[in-house]
Amino acid sequence: MNEGEREVPLRQAQEGAILSRALRDASGTVLLAQGAVLTAASLAALHRRGVEDCWIVAAAPPDAAGQAQADAVRQRQLERLSILFRATPPDAAGAGLLALLRRYRQGDDA
């Protein structure tokens, strides 16, 4: 095992995780290449194929500069949403979409 990777059960793998090793089926066929980013669709397909474990790139511990940069990017994204939806009436369907997008950008699970 490399220092920058860890093995996780597929049921615990999360969307956005990056594979540190290729995923293969029992016959050796590559299902997902090394470096692939896991998505909801790929996780579901791997579950259907009976894949139990995967190796992912271990996340580096957060640093203050990286966190500050991520916060600044998130703030710009939220400001952009306000601009894009500026003409949306509060009772329109677009207002509901805006609320969902804001929650997504802020990282809220609810």
C-alpha positions in Angstrom: 0.0 0.0 0.0 1.3 3.5 -0.9 1.2 6.2 1.7 -1.2 8.3 -0.5 -3.9 5.7 -0.9 -6.3 3.6 1.2 -8.6 0.7 0.6 -12.2 1.2 1.4 -15.3 -1.0 1.1 -17.3 0.1 -1.9 -20.3 0.8 0.2 -18.3 3.5 2.0 -16.8 5.0 -1.1 -18.1 8.5 -1.8 -18.8 10.4 -5.0 -15.8 12.5 -6.0 -13.2 10.0 -4.7 -10.3 9.3 -7.0 -9.2 5.7 -7.7 -5.6 5.1 -6.9 -5.7 1.7 -8.6 -7.7 0.4 -11.6 -10.8 -1.5 -10.7 -11.0 -4.9 -12.3 -13.6 -7.7 -12.4 -13.0 -11.3 -11.6 -11.7 -12.0 -15.2 -9.3 -9.0 -15.0 -11.2 -6.7 -17.3 -10.7 -3.0 -16.3 -14.0 -1.6 -15.0 -12.6 1.8 -14.1 -9.1 3.1 -14.8 -6.7 4.4 -12.2 -7.4 8.1 -11.7 -11.1 7.8 -12.5 -13.4 9.9 -10.3 -16.3 7.9 -8.7 -19.8 9.1 -9.5 -23.2 8.0 -8.3 -23.6 6.1 -11.6 -20.2 4.4 -11.4 -20.8 3.4 -7.8 -24.2 1.9 -8.6 -22.7 0.0 -11.6 -19.8 -1.3 -9.5 -22.3 -2.5 -6.8 -24.3 -4.4 -9.5 -21.1 -6.1 -10.7 -20.3 -7.3 -7.2 -17.2 -5.1 -6.6 -16.6 -5.0 -2.8 -13.5 -2.8 -2.3 -11.6 -0.1 -4.1 -8.4 1.8 -3.5 -8.8 5.6 -3.4 -6.4 8.5 -3.2 -6.1 9.4 0.5 -7.1 13.0 1.1 -4.4 15.3 2.3 -5.0 17.0 5.6 -6.5 20.4 5.1 -4.2 23.4 5.3 -5.2 26.9 6.2 -4.2 28.4 2.8 -6.1 25.7 0.9 -9.2 26.1 3.0 -9.1 29.9 2.5 -8.8 29.4 -1.2 -11.7 26.9 -1.3 -13.8 29.4 0.8 -13.1 32.2 -1.7 -14.1 30.0 -4.6 -17.3 29.0 -2.9 -18.1 32.6 -2.2 -17.6 33.6 -5.8 -19.8 30.7 -6.9 -22.6 31.9 -4.5 -22.2 35.4 -5.8 -22.5 34.1 -9.4 -25.7 32.3 -8.5 -27.1 35.6 -7.2 -26.3 37.3 -10.5 -27.7 34.4 -12.6 -31.0 34.3 -10.7 -31.4 38.1 -10.1 -34.6 38.4 -12.1 -36.2 35.3 -10.7 -39.4 36.0 -8.7 -39.5 34.5 -5.2 -42.5 32.4 -6.0 -41.2 31.0 -9.3 -39.8 27.5 -9.8 -36.4 29.1 -10.4 -36.4 30.3 -6.7 -36.6 26.7 -5.6 -33.7 25.8 -7.9 -31.7 28.7 -6.6 -32.2 27.5 -3.0 -31.0 24.0 -4.0 -28.0 25.3 -5.8 -27.0 27.5 -2.8 -27.3 24.5 -0.4 -25.2 22.4 -2.8 -22.5 25.1 -3.2 -22.4 25.6 0.6 -22.0 21.9 1.2 -25.2 21.4 3.2 -26.5 17.9 3.2 -30.0 18.8 4.1 
